[in-house]
Amino acid sequence: MQSLLDLLRETVTSPWVYLVIFLVTGVDAIFPVVPGETVVVTAGVFAATGQPDVAWVIVVAALGALAGDHLSYAIGRAGGSGRLDRSPAGSRRRTSLERARRALDRHGGLILTTARYIPGGRTAVTLTMGTVRYPRRAFLGYDALAATTWATYSTLLGYFGGLAFERDPVRGILVGVGLSAAITGLVEVARRLRRRAAP
């Protein structure tokens, strides 16, 4: 276990960690099975010891998330909008996408910002926003806010976990990831309860 911890410490304190954070958070935006949040929380835990730099972890994680979200948006815009135009009127696909378009027109910023905290949800929302051709400028503004708040939240969860368990970084990582999963679960439960309560 100690050798694994030493390898992790060596990796996280390397200057290459910023490239890893950027790539993993970018890919996580498209393939939610990639552990982007776990990587950011882990970097935050070790940032409590001074290396890597906590501010740079936040910046790079936000840029990676932003790049991944924009790639997902572009995929939706390139692939999905043509199929939407060719879908027959009244078809299930067209009806559901028209409903999504109306919801995004009314609450697009809130939906995008909230979805960033839900693994899988962010991918579905960014693809859908591309498919229904949500305005790029508005998407960029809301997504920059979502990516920045998500990166700050994930990094600081790890950072404070690292401060609390300075002598045991594994416990700091587990606490940070556990808190993140618990908060994500609460957001998802609240969203489902709200959907059920809606007429």
N, C-alpha and C positions, 0 to 999 in steps of 0.2 A: 504493500500500500504506500509506503514512504517513497519508493522509487517512482510510482505512478504520480504521486503528488509533486515530486521533484521535477519530473518531466513536464507536468502541467504548469508548474511555476516557471520553468525555463521557457516554455512556449509563450505563456502570457506576458512575460517580461521582455520578450524579443520585439524589436521594432516591426517585425512582420505581422505582429498581432493585429495591427490596424487594417492591413490588407485582408486578413482572415475575417475580421469583424465586418468589413464592407461587403465582401463576397457572400458570407453566410447570411447576413441580413437581407441582402439583395435577392438571393436565391429563395430565402424563406418567404418572401412576398409572393413568389410564384408557386413554389412547392412547399406547402405548410408543414410537411413532415421534417423539413430541415430545422434544427433547433436554434434558430436565430436568437430568440429571447434568452435561452440558456447560455449561449456564448456571451451575450452582452452582460448578463448577470454575473457570470464567472469573471469576466474582465473587470467588472465593478468591484467584486470581492478583492481581487488582487490590487486594484487601484488604491484601496485603503492603505496599502503598504508603500504607496508612492510610485509604483510602476505596474501597469501603464498609467499614463496621465488620465485622470478622470474626465477632464474637459474634452480631451481628444477622443476618448471612448464614446462620449455622447455625440460629438460632431460626426464621427465616422459612422456610428450606428444609424444616425438620422439620415446621412447621405446614402448609405446602403439601402435602407428601407425606402427612401424616396426614389432611388433608381429602380429598385425592384417593382415598386408600385406603378411607376411610369411604364415599365416594360409590360406589365400585366395589362395596364390600360391600353397600350398600343396593340397588344395581341387581340384584345376584345374589339377594338376599333377596326382593325384590319380584317379579322375573321368573322366577327359576329354581326356587324352592321349590314353586310351584304346578305347574309342569311335572313336577317330580320326583314329587309326590304323584299325578299323573295317569298317570305312566308305568306300563305293565303290569309286573307282577312277572316277573323273569327277563329283561327287556329289556336290551339292551346299555347304554343310557343309565342305567337304574336301577342295574344292577350296578356300572358304573364310579363312579357317584356314591356308592353305598353303600361301595365300597372307599375312596373319597376321605374319606368321613365317618369311617370307622374309623381311617384314618391321621391325620386331623386331631384326632380324639379322643385319640390316643396322643401325637402329636408336633406339635400345632398351633402352639405358640409357636416351636419351632425351624424349622418349615417356613416360617412367615410371616416370621421374622427373616431367614432365608437368602434367601428369594425377593425381598426388597426390593433385593438387590444384583444381581438378574438381570433385565435389561430384558425385558418380556413375562411373565416368571415371576411378578412381583409382581401383575400384573393378573389372570392366571389364578388365582392362589391367593386373592386377595381376593374375586373373583367366586364362586369355588367355596365359600369360607367362608360367604358370604352365602347361597348356594344351599342348603347343607346346614344352615343355621341354627346356625352356630358361635356360642356364647354371646357377646353383645355386649360384656359387661364384660371378658371374657378377651381378646377381639379388641382392644379399646381399649388394654389394658395392654401386650400383646405388640407391637401396632402402634406405640405410642408409643416403646417401646424400639427397634424396628426403624427408624422414621423418624429418631429422634434420632441413632442410631449412623451411619446412612447419611448424614445431613446433615453430621455432624461429619467423617466420613471424606472425603466429596467436597470439602467446603470446605477442609479441611487439606491435601488433595492439591494443590489449586490454590494455597493459601497458601504452602506450602513450595516449590512450583514457581516462584511469584512471587519468593520470596526468593532462590532459586538463580539466576534469570535476571532480575534486577532491571532491567537495561537492555534486555531483549528479552522483553516480556510475551507475544508470540506464541509464542515458544519455550516459555515457562512454561506457557501454555495447552496446547500440543501435548504436552508432557511429562506434565502432569496428566491430560489426557484419555487419553493413551496408557497410562499406568500404570493408570488406572481400567479401561480395556478389557482390559488384560492380566490384572489381578486377577480381573475378572468371568469372563474366559475360563478361568482356572485353577479357579475355583470350579465352573464348569459342567463342566469335564473331570473334576474330582474327584467331582462328583455322579453323572455318567454311569458312571464306573468303579465307584463304590460300588454303583450300581444293578445293574450287570452281575455284580458279585461276590456280590450277595445271592442266596440260594437261591430 
